Amino acid sequence: MGMKARANVATFFKYFVLIFMGFIMVYPLLWMVGSTFKTNAEIFTSLSPFTAHPTLDGYYNAVTKTYGGDITIWRAFLNTYSYVIPKVICTVVSACVAAYGFGRFDFPGRKLMFNIMLATLFLPQVVLNVPQYLLYNKFGWLDSPFYLAIWVHCAFATETYFVYQLVQFMRNVPRDLDEAAAIDGCSSFQTLYKVIVPMLGPALVSCALFQFMWSCNDFMGPLLYVSTPGKYPMSLFVKLSMDGDTGFAWNKILALSLISILPQLIVFFCAQDQFVEGISAGAVKG
């Protein structure tokens, strides 16, 4: 077998493995989409994502039925983005300012503080749940109509991963730009938002996308801090729709799950180029 034939065989197996693994990863999503058009009986009798007798009952029940007295899927969407949007904004702004401080200024204790900040990445969130709950209870933030307990802490750069990511990206930005801005009379904050932030665009987009998707999928936070069914976000609304007394209508539950992730998919595909650029650029240290 010649070199060219060996290269062709290797290429064939490489693409075969990639396609096979890709199919395995995508198949559960395809099955979920197909199962939204099936009846309960058919969902448990077939592994195929296709059905010979499609029905829209799952979608109809998902968008028309109310739970907890006054909450619908549209109210749940509104509740979700009532805290997701401010959480994303606070995270991006605070992480950018904190990263600017760590990445551009040399002050006493900077390395120690940065290392302590990185150490918090290894701290499980469950460890913080009890003290945070007690603190927010003292503040009167539990079951707040503005979901303060879920997003206010993000205004203080508590999302360490994003601070670290922006610091790594900022190291690729030449310091000569800071010096040129200072010569032109820019203050530190003017240098940040006029020079640094425009160059951090892809990294900021990747941070915003990560936080957007994580916040939309967050279940534990709303479960701890939201007790009124009318204030439930989508993550709790899907759980609320599982009525154990009347039996699970799985086509409706799967339809709700699919509808709940559609905004995330749309936002991701619209910003995927900058997302990939921000992730790859942040991995290269200049």
Beta strands, then each sheet from edge to edge (+ up, - down):
end
